[in-house]
Amino acid sequence: MPSVETSEVRIQHAPDGVDVSIGDDLIAHYALTSDVSRVDLPKPHFHPLRTRGGVEITGFAPEDHPWHHGLQFAFPRVDGHNLWGGGTFHDLERGYTVIDDHGSLSHEGWDDADRLSERVRWRGRDDEELIDERRRWTIVPLSVDGTDGYALELDTELRSLTGADVALSTPAGRGRPDGGYGGLFLRLGENFAAEGLYGEDGEITASGAESRTLVVHGRTGDGAAVTLGLSFRDPSAPGAQAWLYRFDPFSAIGWASAYHEDLVLPAASPLHFRHRLLVLDGHVDPAAVRAAL
């Protein structure tokens, strides 16, 4: 079973974001924005994320998908606006094209800077206000099966600012197979390879599999072995508990609540999401990782 370490989590603020350390280990930088183009949609994100041993696992704005920003939370379409970045998927015939429909995701301030609790505003292409998000990140040092690591947890609430329901849509809703990405999304570094994927009922063999947890035995492009544990922390949350992933020609994993059906943010009540990411050096027993999730 996991045990919380005594190592101190240190938060150091800077104008462009936050550095997070556990003891002497610098594990993460949380950027409030970036200097990518509007089409690639600057957004708050974690990059780099590192293991306690210093192995970097995330990728940022790679050439193949420059709108993928480490660990990010966003949706491809929000009431007809692109709040993901890149091209917009229209249908199977037209595919993706870049049109003038990009909105913005902006850090509006800290509710509690030392606890990484922030306000994020979702706006449309003409700067109209769509969603107020109250986002909190929690970092917990852990030892799992004798390996030091940490859990990074997102606890976030979305509220409509339009006075009406807000549609949270994905390309799957327009017919793209395995296109239900949206929500919390982890872009992994170049040439990251999966050597084993494990869910609640054993090995996972296809994107879209449903499971509360996902354990990944991976290897970075530099050959370092790492273990990632991912989980849906709130069984009452909207949508599916499905995992969208790619490992060829690029590597990414998404907590895919809208994998099967688009979501709706009601006018009068919030949507609440709680997800967890566990980061460990080496390949750790999947059962022990699952117990920590």
C-alpha positions in Angstrom: 0.0 0.0 0.0 1.3 3.6 -0.7 2.5 5.7 2.1 2.8 9.5 2.2 6.4 10.7 2.5 7.7 13.3 4.8 9.4 15.2 1.9 8.1 18.8 1.7 6.2 20.0 -1.4 7.5 23.4 -2.2 5.7 25.9 -4.5 7.7 28.7 -5.9 5.8 31.4 -7.9 7.2 33.3 -10.8 5.5 35.7 -13.3 5.1 33.0 -15.9 3.9 30.3 -13.6 4.9 28.0 -10.7 7.8 25.6 -10.0 6.9 22.6 -7.9 9.6 20.6 -5.9 9.5 17.7 -3.6 12.5 18.0 -1.3 15.4 18.7 -3.7 13.6 17.3 -6.7 12.2 19.8 -9.2 9.2 17.8 -10.6 7.1 20.2 -12.5 6.5 23.7 -13.9 2.9 25.0 -14.2 2.8 27.6 -16.9 -0.1 30.2 -16.9 0.1 30.6 -20.7 2.6 30.3 -23.5 3.7 32.2 -26.6 2.2 29.8 -29.2 -0.1 31.2 -31.8 -3.8 31.8 -31.3 -4.5 28.8 -33.6 -2.5 26.6 -31.2 -4.4 28.1 -28.3 -2.2 29.3 -25.4 -3.6 27.6 -22.2 -2.5 26.9 -18.6 -0.6 23.6 -18.5 2.1 21.5 -16.8 5.4 21.2 -18.7 7.8 19.8 -17.9 6.6 17.0 -15.7 9.4 14.9 -14.3 9.7 11.8 -12.2 11.4 12.0 -8.8 14.5 10.7 -10.6 14.5 13.6 -13.0 13.1 11.8 -16.1 11.0 14.2 -18.2 7.8 12.6 -19.4 5.8 15.5 -21.1 6.0 17.1 -24.5 5.1 20.7 -25.4 3.9 22.1 -28.7 5.5 19.3 -30.9 5.6 19.9 -34.6 2.9 17.3 -35.2 0.4 18.9 -32.8 1.6 22.3 -31.6 -1.6 22.7 -29.6 -0.7 19.8 -27.3 0.8 21.4 -24.2 2.0 18.8 -21.6 -0.8 18.1 -19.2 -3.7 20.3 -20.1 -7.5 20.6 -19.5 -9.6 21.8 -22.4 -12.3 20.7 -24.9 -12.2 20.7 -28.7 -15.5 22.5 -29.2 -17.4 24.7 -26.6 -20.7 26.0 -28.0 -19.2 26.1 -31.5 -15.9 27.6 -30.5 -12.5 25.8 -30.8 -10.9 25.8 -27.3 -8.4 23.0 -28.0 -6.4 24.4 -30.8 -5.4 23.4 -34.4 -8.0 22.5 -37.0 -11.7 22.0 -36.4 -13.1 18.6 -37.3 -16.2 19.1 -39.5 -17.2 15.6 -40.7 -15.6 12.5 -42.3 -15.6 14.0 -45.7 -14.0 17.3 -44.9 -11.9 16.2 -41.9 -10.0 18.9 -40.1 -9.6 22.5 -41.4 -8.4 25.6 -39.7 -11.1 28.2 -39.5 -11.6 31.4 -37.5 -13.3 29.8 -34.5 -10.6 29.8 -31.9 -11.4 31.1 -28.4 -9.2 31.3 -25.4 -8.4 29.7 -22.0 -6.9 32.3 -19.7 -5.6 32.2 -16.1 -7.6 34.9 -14.3 -5.9 34.7 -10.9 -5.2 32.6 -7.9 -7.9 31.8 -5.3 -5.1 30.3 -3.1 -1.7 30.5 -4.7 0.0 28.2 -2.2 -2.5 25.5 -2.9 -2.5 25.9 -6.7 -6.2 26.9 -6.7 -6.9 29.2 -9.7 -9.6 30.8 -11.8 -9.7 30.0 -15.5 -12.0 31.8 -17.9 -13.1 30.1 -21.2 -14.0 32.6 -23.9 -15.3 32.4 -27.5 -13.7 33.6 -30.7 -15.1 37.2 -30.1 -14.1 37.2 -26.5 -17.6 36.3 -25.2 -17.5 34.6 -21.8 -18.5 31.0 -21.9 -17.3 29.2 -18.8 -16.0 30.0 -15.3 -13.6 27.3 -14.1 -12.4 26.9 -10.6 -9.4 24.6 -10.9 -7.3 23.2 -8.1 -4.1 21.0 -8.4 -2.8 18.9 -5.5 0.6 17.2 -5.4 1.1 14.3 -2.9 4.5 12.6 -2.5 4.0 8.8 -2.4 6.1 5.7 -2.1 4.5 2.8 -4.1 6.0 -0.7 -3.7 9.3 0.9 -2.5 9.5 3.4 -5.3 9.3 7.2 -4.6 7.0 9.2 -6.7 4.0 11.5 -6.5 0.4 11.9 -7.3 -0.9 15.0 -9.2 -4.6 15.5 -8.8 -7.0 17.8 -10.6 -10.2 18.9 -8.9 -12.1 21.3 -11.1 -15.6 22.8 -11.5 -17.1 24.4 -14.6 -20.0 26.8 -14.5 -21.9 28.3 -17.5 -21.6 32.1 -18.0 -23.9 32.2 -20.9 -27.3 31.9 -19.1 -27.9 28.7 -21.0 -26.5 25.2 -21.4 -23.0 25.0 -22.9 -22.1 22.1 -25.2 -18.8 20.4 -24.7 -18.2 18.5 -27.9 -15.5 16.2 -29.5 -14.8 15.0 -33.0 -16.4 11.7 -32.1 -19.7 13.5 -31.9 -19.2 14.4 -35.6 -18.4 10.9 -36.6 -14.7 10.5 -36.2 -13.8 7.0 -34.9 -11.8 7.1 -31.7 -12.1 10.9 -31.7 -13.6 11.4 -28.2 -10.7 13.4 -26.8 -11.4 16.3 -24.4 -10.9 17.1 -20.8 -7.6 16.3 -19.0 -5.1 15.3 -21.6 -1.4 14.2 -21.3 0.9 14.7 -24.2 4.0 12.6 -23.7 7.5 13.3 -24.9 8.9 12.3 -28.3 9.2 8.6 -28.9 7.6 7.6 -25.6 6.6 4.0 -25.9 4.1 1.9 -24.0 5.3 -1.6 -22.9 2.2 -2.5 -21.0 -1.3 -1.0 -20.4 -3.4 -2.4 -17.5 -6.9 -1.6 -16.4 -9.2 -2.9 -13.6 -9.8 -6.2 -15.4 -6.3 -6.8 -16.8 -4.5 -5.7 -19.9 -5.9 -3.0 -22.1 -5.5 -3.4 -25.8 -7.6 -0.7 -27.5 -8.2 3.0 -27.2 -11.6 3.7 -25.8 -11.5 1.0 -23.1 -13.5 1.7 -20.0 -11.9 1.4 -16.6 -11.6 3.6 -13.5 -7.9 3.2 -13.6 -5.1 2.9 -16.2 -1.5 1.8 -15.4 1.1 2.4 -18.1 4.6 0.8 -18.1 6.4 3.1 -20.5 9.8 4.0 -21.8 10.9 7.5 -22.8 12.8 8.3 -26.0 16.0 8.2 -24.0 15.3 4.7 -22.8 14.2 5.4 -19.2 11.5 3.2 -17.7 8.6 4.9 -16.0 5.2 4.0 -14.6 2.2 6.2 -15.0 -1.0 5.6 -13.1 -4.2 7.5 -14.1 -7.6 7.4 -12.5 -11.1 8.9 -12.5 -11.5 9.9 -8.9 -15.2 10.7 -8.8 -17.6 7.9 -9.9 -20.5 10.3 -10.0 -18.8 12.6 -12.5 -20.5 13.1 -15.9 -19.7 10.9 -18.9 -17.7 7.7 -19.4 -14.6 6.5 -17.6 -12.8 5.7 -20.8 -9.2 6.1 -21.9 -8.2 7.5 -25.3 -4.6 6.9 -26.2 -2.1 7.0 -29.0 1.5 5.7 -29.1 2.1 5.8 -32.8 3.0 8.1 -34.5 2.9 10.2 -31.3 2.2 9.4 -27.7 -0.7 10.9 -25.6 -3.4 9.7 -23.2 -6.7 11.4 -22.4 -9.2 11.0 -19.6 -12.1 10.7 -22.1 -15.3 11.5 -20.3 -16.9 12.4 -23.6 -15.5 9.4 -25.5 -18.9 8.0 -26.4 -21.2 11.1 -26.2 -20.7 14.8 -26.0 -21.2 16.5 -22.6 -23.5 19.4 -21.7 -22.7 21.9 -19.0 -26.2 22.8 -17.6 -27.1 26.5 -17.3 -28.0 26.2 -13.6 -25.5 23.7 -12.2 -21.8 23.0 -12.5 -19.9 20.0 -13.9 -17.2 18.6 -11.5 -14.2 16.6 -12.6 -11.6 14.9 -10.4 -8.7 13.0 -12.0 -5.4 11.7 -10.7 -2.0 11.1 -12.3 0.7 9.0 -10.5 4.3 9.4 -11.7 7.0 6.8 -10.8 10.4 5.8 -11.9 10.9 2.3 -13.3 8.2 -0.3 -13.8 6.2 -0.8 -10.7 3.7 -3.6 -10.0 0.3 -2.6 -11.6 -1.7 -3.8 -8.6 0.3 -1.7 -6.2 -0.1 1.4 -8.5 -3.9 0.7 -8.8 -4.1 0.6 -5.0 -2.5 4.1 -4.8 -5.0 5.5 -7.3 
